[in-house]
């Protein structure tokens, strides 16, 4: 490959040899179904995913949490398979199957030996197209999801993450919990979830991705047969649904502080700002910035807060991207009585990076870390399958390892500093869970989300 390969929705066939000799192919059926495969030399297994570009941000007020609810329900059976039949299909061959609901997509996936790929395709296609959403199973699964939400609410790290998204994104749909709330799950009816299912699980919405030991022509034939067997008329002309709008949009104001006062032994802190959209041209720059700031054991946050001062066991930063915005976050778990000091240290490192930039050594180390991680991830067919799905749904282009490394090598220290200078001026939000009050962080974050006075030095240990 020489650069990223565009994936236009009106291109019916595409074939490209990627780095390492893998063969990437893409077919768009007349009905709008998109099928992508990556044939990996020497592989003896395959991972298959059935995707729709529908996530928690797409729900209506009466159906908050229904996307995740539906993910559970599709494992409960179809007219031809019971929930036990689905489970036995994969257990009997040593396979793995699961699903994930995100804010902008849902994926049902399985990993099996190559000889069992036709079975995995048939079962996932049946689940995807023909779930009966039985009323009794619906009520049973409602209880399961309520227990899942209760489990998450008992985990301070989950709670602080949800509060952080709410604080940064405010009333924007991205600020809502993916699983909904106990109130919304208790209130949603089977008919509402059924309508959500029928509205979004159509040929023009479906993207199937497979990576590993796979023959593309056989895959297309198997998917076509499975979908037609389920009653889909793939002869009806249709176009794939348009991708989400990419680029920045004005978001509602969030809140500078979100404190959950709980008698925990440790305080969980998340502070950060609105970041970059997933397809932003500077996405390689923010990955380097994140690596230097808090992406590993040699990062500034880890060295300053854990190694030098011993104030936290877990401390890191992350960058998440969506179609029209993103998130830059800094996390630490620490003693409640040192939470203000730790928050000030995190903010101090963030501001110092913006003020002074990064060194050539840090830039080289970040490139090596990110390039190595990208290469190692490709040893796993799950990662390759996910890369295909994100390429089709989120980016509209496919980048192989060589292109990823080329983009990382193109990042400069000046670009990292320029982006850090931009991010640090954005309204800051802090979420915290623990034996804390808003007054704990008095003077650090003002009510408008701006930071308090910067004396140029971190807090004392």
N, C-alpha and C positions, 0 to 999 in steps of 0.2 A: 504493500500500500504506500501511496505517496500523499499523505494528508488524510483528513477525515473524509469519509464517504457519505454523501447526502442520501437521505432516505425519503424521496418525494412520494407523496401518497398516491400519485397517479402513475407511478412506475410499477409495472406488473411483475417484472423479474429483475433480479440483481444477483451478481456473482462476483466475489472478490477473494483473493488469497491474502490472509492476514499474517502478521508476524508469527514466526514459529511454524509456518506451513499449514495452519488451520484454514479450512475452506468455509467462508461465510456465504450463505445464500438466503435470499428473501423472495417470497412469492406473495402477491396480492391477488386473491381469488376474485372473480367477477362480483361476488356478493359483498366484498369489502373485508372479508377475513384476511388477516395478515399472518404469515408463517415465516419465521426466521430460524435458521439453524447454523450451528458452528460445528463442523466435523473436525475433531481434534485427533491428530495422529497418535496411535498407540493407546487410546482410551478404550476401556472395556465396560464403561458405564455411561449413563446419560441422565441429565436432569431436564425435565420438561415443565414449563410453566404456562398456565392459561391466565391471561391478563385482561383487565378492563381498566380504562383510565377514569375510574370513579373511586373517590375516597371520601373521607369524613367531611371534607370541605364542601362537598356537593349535596349534602343533605338539606332537606327542608326542616323548619322548626319542629314539625310534628313527627319527624323521623330521625332525630339526633341519635346516633349510635346504631342506626339500622344497617349501615354498610358492614360494620363489624358483626352485627347480629346475623346478617345474611351469610357472612363467611362461615359462621358456625353451622348454619342450617343446611348449607350445601353438602355437608358430610352426613346428613341424617337420612339420605335415601332418595331414590327415584322410583318410578313404576317398575323398573327392572332390577334394581339393587336395593337392598336394605342397608342401613348404617353398618351392620355387622359384615355384610357382603363386601362393602367398600374397604373396611379395615382388614378383612381376611385377604383380600386381593393383594395388598401390599405386604402384609406380614408373612404370607406364605412364600414370598420370594425374597425376603430379607430387605425389602425396599423401605424407603422413608416417604411419608407424604404429610403435607401440612398446608397452611395458607398464611398469608400476611395481609393485613389491612393497613394502609398508610393514609396520609392526608390527601393524596392525589391519585392513588391507584389501589387495586386489589389484585392479588396473585394467588392462584391455587397451583401447587407444584408437587412434584414427586421425583425421587432419585432411585434408579433401578439399574440392574445389569442391562447391557444392551439388548440381550435376547428378550427381556421383559418390557422393552419400550412400547411395543404395540399394545400390550395390556394397559400400561399406564396411560397412554393416550386415550384408549377406549373408556376407561373408568373416569378420568378427569372430564372428558367430553360429556359423558352421561351426567355427571354431577353438575357441570356447568349449564347444560341446556335443559335438564329435565327434573330439577329438584321439585318435589311435591309440596314442600313446606307444610307438612301435616300439622293440623291445629294442635294435636296432643304433643307432638314433638316440639312444636313452637313454644308451648308453655313450659315444657321440661327444660328446654335450652335457655329460656328466659332466666330460670333459676340458676343455671350454670354460669351465665354471664354476670348475674348479680353477685355470685360468689367470686368470680374473676375480678370484678370491680372492687369488691370488698378487700380482696387480697392485695390489690394494687394500692388501695387507700391505707393499708397497714404498712406499706413500704415507703419510708420518708423520701427515698431517692426518686420514686415514681411520683409522689405528691409534689415535690419541688419542681420536677420537670413540667408537670401540667400547669402549675402556677406560673412558671417562667414563660411558657407559651402564651398564657392568658395575659401576663403583664406586658410582654412585648407587642403582641398583635391585637390586644384589646377586643373589640367586638367583631373583628375580622374572622371569617370561618376557620382560618388556620389556627386561631387561638382556642378552638374547642377541643376537648378530649376526643381522641379517635373512638373510644369505646362508648361515648355518651356518659350519662350519669345514672345513678340508681333511679332517680325520678323519671328520666326520659325512657329508660329501658322498661321500667315498670308500667309506663303509660302507653308505649307504642303498641299498636295492634297488628295482628297478622296480615290484614288487608293492606296496611300501609307498607309493610315490608315486601309483600307480594308485588305491589305496584312498583316499588323501587327496583325489584328484580326484573320485572318484565320491561321496564323502561330502559334499562342499561345493559342487559345481557343479551345483546343482539349480534348478528353477524358483523355488522359494521363497527361494533365495539371490540370484537375479540382479536387479541394478539396472542399467538402461540409461539413460544421460543423454546428451542432445544439445543443443548450443548453436550458434546461428548462423542460417543460412538453412534453416529446417526447418518443415514442416507437420506438426503433431502427429498428426493422424488418419492421414496417409499413413505416418508413422513407425511408429505402432502396428500398422498393417496389414502393413508390411514386416517388422517384428520378428516378428510372429505367424507370418507365412508362413515366414520363415527358420527359426524354432525348430521349427515343425511339420514342415518339410521334413527337419530333422535327426533327427526321430523323437520329439520331445518331445510328450506328450499334454497340451496346454494346456486340455483340457476337464475334466481331473481337478481337483476343487476342492482348494485349498490356501491356506494363509495365509503371508504373508511371515514370515521368521524374525524373532524378537524382536531388538530392538537390544540392544547390550551394556549392562550395568549402568553407570549414570553416577553419579558421586559418589566421594568419597574412600574408600580402603580402606587398612588397615594393610599396609605393605610390609615385606619382610625388610630387615634392616640391611645396608647396603652396606659399602664400605670407604673410609676417609678418604684413602688415598693409593694410586695405581696408577701406578707408574713403569716405563717401558720404556727401558732404557739402550741407546741406539744412537749410533753415531758420526756424527751428522748435523751439518750446519753450523748449523742453527737448532733451537731447542727449541720444541715445540708444546705449549701449555698450555691446559687446560680446567678451570675450577673452577666449582662451582655446587651447587645444592641441588634437592631435589624441588620441583616447581612446582605448577601448577593443572591440574585435569582440563579437557578440551576444552570441555565444556559448563558449566563453572563460571560462576556469575553475574558473577564478577569478571574474566572473560576480556578485556573491554575495558580494565580497569584494568591488567592485566599487560602488555598491548600498549603502553600509554602508558609504564609503568615501563621496559620494555625499550627503547623509543625514546629516552628520556632517558638511560638508562644506557649503552647501546652500540649504538643502532640507526642511526647515521649519522655523517657527518663532523663534525657539531656536537655529538655526544654527549659525555658526560663521559669515558668511557674513551678515545675517539679523541683528544680534546683534551689530556687529561692525559698519556697514555702515548706517543702518536705526535707530536702537534704540539708540546707543551711540552717533552718530554724526549727525543724521538727514539729511543725504546727498541724500537719495533716498527713494521713496515710494515702488517701486518694485525692489527686488534684490534676486537672487537665483542662483543655479547651476543645471546642468542636465548632464546625461550620456546617450548617444544613441549608440546602437550596431547594426552592420550589419554583413553580412556573413564573411567578411575578414578584417574588421577594425571597428573603432568606433569613438566617439567624446566625449570629456569632455569639457563642456562650462560653463562660469560664466557670468551672465547677470546683468546689472543695468541700470535703467533709472534715469538720474540726470540732473542738470543744466549744460549747455555747459561749463560754466566757472569753474565748479568743476570736469569736466570729467577726467582730468589727475589725480587728487587726488583720485577719486573713482576707476579708473583703477589700480592705484598703491596700493590702499587698497585691492582690490580683489586679485591682484597678491601676495601681502604680506601675506594674509591669506592662499592662496594656498601653498606658499613656507614654511610658518610656520608649516602647517600641515605635510609637507614632512620632515621638520627638527625636529620637536618635537613629531610628532605622535598625537594620540588622547588619552583622558583619559578613564578610566574604566566607568565613569559615562556617557560620550558621547557614548561609545560603547553600553552600556545597553539601553540608550535612543533611539539610532538608531535602534537597534533590535526591540524595542517595537513599534516604529513608523512604520517601514517597515512591521513587522508582522501584526500589526493592520490594516494597509492600505490594505495588501493582503487579509486579512479576510473580510474586509468590501466590497472590490471590488466584492467578490463572491456573494454578495446579488443581483447582477445585472446579468441577463442572457447574456447581451451584453458582459460583461467581460469574462464570461465563454466561450462563443462562440469564442471570439478573442483568448483566451488562447489555445483552441483546434487548431485554425488555425496556430498560431505561433509555437505551439508544432510540428505540422506536417511539416510545411514548413521550419522553421528556425532551430529548435533544434534537430529534429529526436527523441524526447523523450517527455513523458508527466510527469510533476511533479504536485502533488496535494499540498494542503495547508500544510499538515504535512511535506512533503519533503522540501517545501520552508522555513518553520520555522526551520527545522533541519539544512539546509544550512546556514541560517542566524546565528543560534546559534554557528555554527562552525567557524565563522569569528573571528579572533583575532585582537587585536590592532597592533600587530607586522606586520600582513599581510597588514593592511590598510596603515601603515607607509611605508612599503616596496613598495607598489604600488604607493603611492603618490610620493616617491622618484624617481621612474621610470618615472611617467608621467611628473613631473615638469622639467625633463631634455630634454623633447621632444621640437621640434621647436614650438614656441608660435606664435599664430596669434591673431590679434585684429581687429575687425570690428566695425565701429562706424558710426552712422547717426546723423547729427545735424550741427549746425553752428561751424564746426571744420575744422582744417587743419592737415596734417600729422605732422607738427611741434608741434601741441598740445601735442603729445605723445613722443616728442624728449627725448631720454635718457631712456625711459621705455622699448622699444623693438628695438633691433638692426635690421639691414637690413637682417641678416641671420636668424631672428626668435628667436635669443637668447635674454634673458632679460638683462636689464641694471644692473648696480651695485646694490647689495643687502646690505643695511646697517643694516638689521635685524630689522628695525622698520617701521611701516606703515607711510604713509604720514600724515602730520599735518592737523588737521581739519581747 
